[in-house]
């Protein structure tokens, strides 16, 4: 299995899982050039490498396009050239008909290219639309839960941008890795798009209150950020894809807080 983005959150967790079960894996921490030969014993390419974040894409739209769209097209071409059978792409719940940010547009464009490579070259492509992924290992992420936990432990304050009534679907990284491993090894390749989410909506304010209760931090409201969407709608999680999330949000949050706390204590 080839995995891009193994220096990141989901890629790092997936990489460690593969190593723990002696699954052959070829990690690609950073973007590689077109002259690189892809070698996968099982013919599976998992593309998790990206430049995440709505704020970054708004401030640097061209860099976001280059890191997200151009790199994906390059990897799709390399996969065809090197005889890869399955290409799993980490898409986002932010994808919509009318994207609210360059990041959402990037992910939608990548889904289009994945579909084009399926139709034009017979590459089995699956765009996996992750909702808000959280969990241990997210120390380098600027996502909402990781940011809240870090500020709670470091400053004793949790910052909420806007009203806090924004609704999100939070899915544990282990559930996401379960979905990836399932898609990688199904007898019949799943193609198209699939929603990797819990189907449960939780407000940002609710998450902040839960983390505050676990860390004794205070909640502070800040100005709303550009590109934020109040409510993100999802179809049924998984659809015909035989997967569903297993981890409870409260249990997962406590596990994540404990992981960050242990990391912080180790650093000190």
C-alpha positions in Angstrom: 0.0 0.0 0.0 1.3 3.4 -1.0 0.3 6.2 1.4 0.9 9.9 0.8 1.0 12.3 3.7 2.4 9.9 6.3 4.0 12.9 8.1 0.4 14.2 8.7 -2.4 13.2 10.9 -4.5 10.6 9.2 -1.6 9.4 7.1 0.6 8.9 10.2 -2.1 7.0 12.1 -2.8 4.8 9.0 0.9 4.2 8.5 1.4 3.0 12.1 -1.6 0.8 11.9 -0.2 -0.9 8.8 3.1 -1.4 10.6 1.4 -2.9 13.6 -0.1 -5.7 11.5 2.9 -6.2 9.3 1.0 -4.8 6.2 3.5 -3.9 3.5 3.5 -0.1 3.1 5.4 2.4 1.1 5.2 5.8 2.8 5.4 9.1 0.9 5.7 11.8 3.6 6.0 14.7 1.1 5.1 15.3 -2.6 7.3 13.4 -5.1 8.1 14.2 -8.7 6.7 12.5 -11.8 10.0 10.5 -12.3 9.3 8.6 -9.1 8.5 4.9 -9.6 5.4 3.8 -7.6 5.8 0.3 -6.2 2.8 -1.3 -4.4 2.7 -5.0 -3.8 -1.1 -4.9 -3.4 -1.8 -2.2 -6.1 -3.4 0.2 -3.7 -2.6 4.0 -3.6 -4.0 6.0 -0.6 -3.7 9.7 -1.2 -3.9 11.5 2.1 -1.3 14.3 1.5 -2.8 17.8 1.3 -2.6 21.4 2.4 -5.6 21.4 4.7 -7.5 24.3 6.1 -10.0 26.9 4.9 -8.1 29.9 6.2 -4.9 28.9 4.4 -6.8 28.4 1.1 -8.4 31.8 1.4 -5.1 33.5 2.0 -3.1 31.5 -0.5 -5.5 30.1 -3.1 -2.8 29.4 -5.7 -0.6 27.5 -3.2 -3.6 25.6 -2.1 -4.5 24.6 -5.6 -0.9 23.5 -6.3 -0.7 21.5 -3.1 -4.1 19.9 -3.4 -5.3 19.7 -7.0 -2.1 19.6 -9.1 -0.5 17.0 -6.8 -3.6 14.8 -7.0 -3.6 14.9 -10.8 0.1 14.0 -10.8 -0.5 11.0 -8.5 -3.4 9.8 -10.6 -1.2 9.9 -13.7 1.6 8.1 -11.9 -0.9 5.4 -10.7 -2.0 4.7 -14.2 1.5 4.6 -15.6 2.7 2.2 -12.9 -0.3 -0.2 -13.0 -1.9 0.7 -9.7 -5.3 -0.9 -9.3 -7.1 1.2 -6.7 -6.7 4.9 -5.9 -8.3 6.1 -2.6 -8.6 9.9 -2.3 -9.1 11.8 0.9 -11.9 14.2 0.0 -13.9 16.4 2.3 -17.4 17.0 3.5 -16.8 20.6 2.5 -17.4 19.7 -1.2 -20.6 21.1 -2.5 -22.1 22.5 -5.7 -21.3 26.0 -4.6 -18.0 25.8 -2.6 -17.6 28.3 0.2 -13.8 28.3 0.0 -10.9 27.6 -2.3 -10.2 24.5 -0.2 -13.7 23.1 -0.9 -13.2 23.9 -4.6 -9.9 22.1 -4.5 -11.4 19.0 -3.1 -14.3 19.1 -5.6 -11.9 19.4 -8.5 -9.9 16.4 -7.2 -13.1 14.4 -7.1 -13.8 15.3 -10.7 -10.3 14.2 -11.8 -10.7 10.9 -9.9 -13.9 10.3 -11.7 -12.3 11.2 -15.0 -9.4 8.8 -14.5 -11.9 6.0 -13.7 -13.8 6.7 -16.9 -10.9 7.4 -19.2 -8.2 5.0 -17.9 -10.1 2.3 -15.9 -8.3 3.3 -12.6 -10.6 2.3 -9.7 -10.9 5.6 -7.9 -12.9 6.3 -4.7 -13.2 9.7 -3.2 -13.8 9.4 0.5 -15.5 12.5 1.9 -14.2 12.8 5.5 -16.1 14.9 7.9 -14.2 16.6 10.8 -11.6 14.0 11.8 -10.2 14.1 15.3 -8.2 11.9 17.7 -4.8 11.1 19.0 -2.0 12.1 16.7 -3.5 15.4 15.6 -1.0 17.6 17.4 0.1 19.3 14.1 -3.5 20.0 13.0 -5.3 23.3 13.2 -8.7 21.7 13.1 -11.3 22.7 15.6 -10.9 19.9 18.2 -7.1 19.9 18.1 -7.0 23.7 18.4 -9.4 23.7 21.3 -7.5 21.1 23.2 -4.1 22.7 22.7 -5.4 26.2 23.8 -7.2 24.6 26.7 -4.1 22.9 28.0 -1.6 25.7 27.1 -3.7 28.8 28.0 -6.7 27.6 30.0 -8.9 29.1 27.3 -11.0 27.6 24.5 -11.7 29.9 21.6 -14.9 29.8 19.6 -15.1 31.6 16.2 -18.5 33.0 15.7 -21.7 32.0 17.6 -20.6 28.4 18.2 -23.8 27.2 16.7 -22.0 25.9 13.6 -23.0 22.2 13.3 -20.4 19.6 12.4 -20.0 15.9 12.2 -17.0 14.7 14.1 -15.5 11.3 13.3 -12.6 9.5 15.1 -9.4 8.9 13.2 -9.6 5.2 14.0 -13.0 5.0 12.3 -11.6 6.7 9.3 -8.7 4.3 9.1 -11.2 1.4 9.4 -13.0 2.8 6.3 -9.7 3.2 4.4 -8.6 -0.4 5.1 -12.0 -1.7 4.2 -12.0 0.2 0.9 -8.4 -1.0 0.2 -9.2 -4.7 0.6 -12.8 -5.2 -0.6 -13.1 -8.0 -3.1 -14.9 -5.7 -5.5 -13.4 -2.1 -5.6 -15.7 0.6 -4.4 -15.7 3.6 -6.9 -17.2 7.0 -7.0 -17.7 8.9 -3.7 -18.6 7.8 -0.2 -19.3 9.8 3.0 -17.1 8.9 5.9 -19.0 10.5 8.8 -21.1 9.5 11.8 -24.4 11.0 10.7 -24.6 12.9 14.1 -24.5 16.7 14.2 -22.8 18.4 17.1 -22.4 22.2 17.6 -19.0 23.8 18.1 -20.2 25.2 21.4 -21.1 21.7 22.6 -17.6 20.4 21.8 -16.1 23.4 23.5 -18.2 22.7 26.6 -17.2 19.1 26.7 -13.4 19.9 26.4 -13.8 22.7 29.0 -15.2 20.1 31.4 -12.3 17.8 30.8 -9.6 20.5 31.2 -11.1 23.2 33.5 -10.6 25.7 30.7 -12.8 28.8 30.0 -14.7 29.3 26.7 -14.1 32.6 24.9 -15.9 33.8 21.7 -14.0 35.3 18.8 -14.9 36.9 15.5 -16.3 34.5 12.8 -13.7 33.3 10.2 -14.1 33.7 6.5 -15.4 30.7 4.6 -17.1 29.1 7.6 -20.4 27.3 6.9 -23.1 27.1 9.7 -24.5 23.7 8.8 -22.9 21.0 6.5 -25.4 18.5 5.2 -24.5 14.9 4.6 -26.3 12.0 3.0 -26.5 8.8 4.9 -23.0 7.8 6.2 -21.4 5.2 4.0 -24.4 4.7 1.7 -23.9 1.3 0.0 -20.3 1.2 1.4 -20.4 -1.4 4.2 -18.9 0.8 7.0 -20.2 2.8 9.9 -18.5 4.8 12.7 -18.0 3.0 16.0 -16.4 5.5 18.4 -18.5 7.7 20.7 -17.7 11.4 20.6 -17.5 11.9 24.4 -15.2 8.9 24.8 -13.2 9.9 21.8 -12.7 13.4 23.1 -11.6 12.2 26.5 -9.1 9.9 24.8 -7.8 12.7 22.7 -7.5 15.1 25.6 -5.6 12.5 27.6 -3.3 11.9 24.6 -2.5 15.7 24.3 -2.0 16.0 28.0 0.5 13.1 28.0 2.3 14.6 25.0 2.5 18.0 26.8 3.8 16.4 30.0 6.4 14.4 28.1 7.6 17.6 26.4 8.0 19.4 29.8 
